[in-house]
């Protein structure tokens, strides 16, 4: 089953009752703002907790349920690896897998399993999303704090659920607690799982989306926090250049991005590499740059897209930083590199 195109996997973790299933239900029902046209495969520990409208069910095959829109749901009855292999062996295999970790488990362990030998050549880790109940986090007991703290350390993106139940000061307090555990955490406030698919699942099947605003509904109720312009709750910004880029300098730029930048993706024309394109993938604190397919008939060109909170990107400053990565004469001490910040 090994393929040159690996199926991306998103791991969703969080303590009991944090809102993981709410996020999954929104995803399955197409309720996620800026929804996806990819076929999704959803693996859960407790299949009965997923709210699936009977009218959406197209067929049942053992532990798997096929839904309209190409989504496949199943429970993890044996080990995780065998469940993934079974799902990817189907004729209607999904384009993206979403795994819900149990409420007391460590999502880092699930993420490690994705890179295990039994799944090599099949899947790649897209990111780890940890859901935190914003209201309950303020009053969490010792055991909850220990479990949640361990889960947060694996998070690429933290989703604060039920944020509408807090006032502005309470929300700032929760975010401060999370950043104390994970200093460079990417924190997104939400209610009812209304997080844009581009944050949870990445940019989609295309390498680079069109820049612009992402429609999303995110509310902060109470206090002096105004209701935001939904169309501007998240924004994207793009950069294109025909000049080769230095991977070492690009790494420094990526590492310097503020926590309010959630994702970056694109193709890169790197210095001293004439044949193959490099693929950049950044989600939260996770960053990878590695060689991909040959350019073929395409004209080599770097195209990057950034997604973040409003005001998270200073176009002038970031443009200057990226222009500083340009290596028009191919000067570079070393070839294409791959960097990966190990969270485990």
C-alpha positions in Angstrom: 0.0 0.0 0.0 3.0 2.3 0.2 2.4 5.5 -1.8 4.5 8.5 -2.8 1.6 10.6 -1.6 1.1 10.1 2.1 -2.3 10.6 3.7 -2.1 13.5 6.3 -3.3 12.7 9.8 -4.7 15.2 12.3 -4.8 14.1 16.0 -7.4 15.8 18.2 -6.8 15.5 21.9 -8.2 17.0 25.1 -9.5 16.2 28.6 -12.8 14.5 29.2 -15.6 16.9 28.2 -13.3 19.4 26.6 -15.3 19.5 23.4 -13.4 17.1 21.1 -16.6 15.4 19.9 -18.3 18.7 19.3 -15.4 19.6 17.0 -15.7 16.3 15.2 -19.4 16.6 14.9 -19.0 20.0 13.3 -16.4 18.6 11.0 -18.5 15.6 9.9 -21.7 17.6 9.4 -19.8 20.2 7.3 -20.4 22.8 9.9 -16.8 23.9 10.1 -16.5 27.3 8.6 -14.6 27.2 5.4 -15.4 23.5 5.0 -13.3 21.1 3.1 -14.1 19.1 -0.1 -11.7 16.3 0.9 -12.9 12.8 1.9 -12.4 12.5 5.6 -11.7 9.4 7.6 -12.6 9.8 11.3 -11.3 7.3 13.9 -12.7 7.5 17.4 -12.6 5.4 20.6 -16.3 5.8 21.3 -18.2 5.7 18.1 -21.6 6.1 19.9 -20.6 9.6 21.0 -20.5 10.9 17.4 -23.8 12.5 16.5 -24.6 11.2 13.0 -27.9 12.0 11.4 -29.4 8.8 10.0 -30.3 10.6 6.8 -26.5 11.1 6.1 -25.6 7.4 6.4 -25.0 5.9 3.0 -23.8 2.4 4.2 -22.5 0.4 7.1 -19.5 -2.0 6.7 -18.6 -3.6 10.0 -17.3 -0.9 12.3 -17.2 1.7 9.4 -20.0 4.0 8.4 -19.9 5.8 5.1 -21.6 9.2 5.0 -22.6 11.7 2.3 -19.8 14.0 1.3 -17.2 11.2 1.3 -16.7 11.0 5.1 -16.0 7.6 6.7 -16.3 7.1 10.4 -15.1 4.1 12.4 -14.3 3.1 16.0 -10.9 1.9 17.0 -11.6 -1.7 17.9 -8.1 -3.2 17.8 -4.9 -1.3 17.6 -4.7 2.1 15.9 -2.4 1.0 13.1 -4.6 -1.8 11.9 -7.6 0.5 12.0 -5.8 3.0 9.8 -4.6 0.4 7.4 -8.2 -1.0 7.1 -9.5 2.5 6.3 -6.9 3.3 3.7 -7.4 -0.1 2.0 -10.9 0.8 1.0 -11.8 1.7 -2.6 -13.1 5.1 -1.3 -10.1 5.7 1.0 -10.1 9.1 2.6 -7.8 12.0 1.7 -7.3 13.0 5.3 -7.5 11.1 8.6 -8.7 12.6 11.9 -8.1 10.7 15.1 -9.8 11.5 18.4 -7.6 10.6 21.3 -9.3 9.5 24.5 -9.9 12.1 27.1 -7.1 10.8 29.5 -4.6 9.8 26.9 -1.5 11.6 25.7 -2.0 12.8 22.1 1.8 12.7 21.7 1.7 8.9 22.0 -0.9 8.8 19.2 1.3 11.1 17.1 4.3 8.9 17.7 2.3 5.9 16.5 1.6 7.7 13.2 5.4 7.6 12.5 5.7 4.0 13.6 7.2 1.3 11.2 3.8 -0.3 10.5 2.5 2.9 9.0 5.6 4.1 7.1 4.9 5.0 3.5 1.1 5.4 4.3 0.5 8.4 6.5 2.2 11.6 7.8 1.4 13.7 10.8 -0.3 17.0 9.8 -0.7 18.3 13.3 -1.9 17.8 16.8 -4.9 19.9 18.0 -5.7 19.9 21.7 -9.1 21.1 22.8 -9.4 22.8 26.2 -12.6 23.7 28.0 -12.0 27.4 28.7 -14.5 27.6 31.5 -13.5 24.4 33.3 -9.8 25.2 32.9 -10.1 28.0 35.4 -11.3 25.6 38.1 -9.4 22.5 37.1 -8.2 20.2 40.0 -4.7 18.8 40.4 -5.3 15.6 38.4 -6.9 17.5 35.6 -4.0 20.0 35.5 -1.5 17.2 35.3 -3.3 15.5 32.4 -4.1 18.7 30.6 -0.6 19.9 31.0 0.8 16.8 29.4 -1.6 17.0 26.5 -0.8 20.7 25.9 2.9 20.0 25.5 2.1 18.0 22.4 -0.2 20.6 20.9 0.6 22.4 17.7 -2.7 24.3 18.0 -4.8 24.8 21.1 -8.6 25.3 20.6 -10.3 27.0 23.6 -13.9 25.6 23.5 -16.8 27.4 25.2 -14.9 30.7 25.1 -18.3 32.5 24.8 -19.0 31.6 28.5 -16.1 33.7 29.7 -15.6 37.4 29.9 -12.6 39.2 28.5 -10.5 39.0 31.7 -11.3 35.4 32.3 -10.3 34.5 28.7 -7.0 36.3 29.1 -6.3 34.4 32.3 -6.9 31.0 30.6 -4.7 31.9 27.7 -2.0 33.0 30.1 -2.2 29.7 31.9 -1.8 27.8 28.7 1.1 29.9 27.5 2.8 29.3 30.8 2.8 25.6 29.9 3.4 26.0 26.2 5.1 29.4 25.8 4.7 29.6 22.0 1.3 27.9 21.9 -1.0 28.8 19.0 -4.3 29.4 20.8 -7.7 29.8 19.0 -10.9 30.7 20.9 -14.1 29.0 19.7 -17.7 28.0 20.6 -19.5 24.9 19.4 -16.5 23.7 17.4 -16.7 26.6 15.0 -13.0 26.6 13.9 -12.1 27.0 10.2 -11.1 23.8 8.5 -7.9 25.4 7.3 -6.7 25.5 10.9 -7.7 22.0 11.9 -6.9 20.2 8.6 -4.5 22.4 6.8 -5.0 24.2 3.5 -6.6 21.3 1.6 -5.5 19.2 -1.4 -4.1 22.1 -3.3 -0.5 23.2 -2.5 -1.3 26.8 -2.0 -4.8 28.4 -1.6 -5.8 31.8 -2.7 -5.0 34.5 -0.2 -7.7 36.5 1.5 -10.0 36.4 4.5 -11.3 33.1 5.9 -15.0 33.2 6.8 -15.4 31.9 10.3 -17.6 32.6 13.3 -15.7 33.1 16.5 -17.4 34.9 19.4 -16.0 36.4 22.7 -19.0 37.2 24.8 -19.0 39.4 27.9 -16.7 42.1 29.1 -15.4 44.7 26.8 -14.7 42.3 23.9 -16.7 43.3 20.8 -18.1 40.8 18.4 -15.5 40.5 15.6 -16.1 40.9 11.9 -16.6 37.2 11.0 -15.0 37.6 7.6 -11.8 39.0 9.2 -11.6 36.6 12.2 -8.7 34.9 10.4 -6.7 36.1 7.5 -4.3 34.8 4.9 -1.3 36.5 3.3 0.9 35.2 0.4 4.4 35.7 -0.9 5.7 34.8 -4.3 9.2 35.1 -5.8 11.1 33.7 -8.8 14.4 34.0 -6.9 15.7 30.9 -5.2 15.5 30.9 -1.4 18.1 29.9 1.2 16.6 27.2 3.4 18.8 28.2 6.4 17.6 31.8 6.2 14.0 30.7 5.7 14.2 28.6 8.8 15.2 31.6 10.8 12.2 33.5 9.5 9.8 30.6 10.3 11.2 30.3 13.8 10.7 34.1 14.4 7.0 34.0 13.5 4.7 35.2 16.3 2.3 32.7 18.0 -0.6 34.4 16.2 0.5 32.8 12.9 -1.1 29.4 12.9 -0.1 27.8 9.6 2.2 28.2 6.7 2.3 26.1 3.6 3.8 26.3 0.1 6.4 25.2 -2.4 9.9 26.6 -2.3 12.5 27.0 -5.0 15.7 26.5 -3.0 19.2 27.5 -3.8 21.4 24.9 -5.4 18.5 22.6 -6.2 17.5 22.9 -9.9 15.4 19.8 -10.3 13.0 19.3 -7.4 10.7 21.6 -5.5 10.8 21.8 -1.7 7.6 21.7 0.3 7.2 23.8 3.4 4.6 22.8 6.0 4.2 24.7 9.3 1.4 24.0 11.8 1.8 25.7 15.2 5.3 25.0 16.5 5.9 22.2 14.0 7.8 23.0 10.8 9.1 20.9 8.0 11.0 21.7 4.8 11.9 18.8 2.5 12.3 18.0 -1.1 9.3 16.9 -3.1 8.5 16.1 -6.7 10.4 17.4 -9.7 9.4 20.8 -11.2 8.7 19.1 -14.5 7.2 21.6 -16.9 6.4 24.1 -14.1 8.5 27.2 -13.9 10.4 27.1 -10.6 8.9 29.6 -8.2 8.4 29.9 -4.4 4.7 30.4 -3.3 4.0 30.6 0.4 0.7 31.3 2.2 0.4 32.3 5.9 -2.8 32.0 8.0 -3.2 33.8 11.3 -5.2 36.1 13.5 -6.0 39.6 12.2 -2.9 41.8 12.4 -0.6 38.7 13.0 1.3 39.4 9.8 3.0 42.7 9.1 3.2 42.5 5.2 6.0 45.0 5.0 8.2 43.5 7.7 7.6 39.9 6.6 8.2 40.8 2.9 11.5 42.3 3.9 12.4 39.2 6.0 11.5 36.8 3.1 13.4 38.9 0.6 16.4 38.5 2.9 16.1 34.7 2.2 16.6 35.2 -1.5 19.9 33.7 -2.9 19.9 34.8 -6.5 23.4 33.5 -7.1 22.7 30.2 -5.4 25.1 31.0 -2.5 24.4 28.5 0.3 26.6 26.6 2.7 24.9 23.2 2.4 22.1 21.7 0.5 18.4 21.4 1.1 17.7 20.6 4.8 14.7 19.3 6.7 14.0 20.7 10.1 11.5 19.4 12.6 11.0 20.6 16.1 10.5 17.4 18.1 7.7 17.9 20.6 8.1 14.5 22.2 
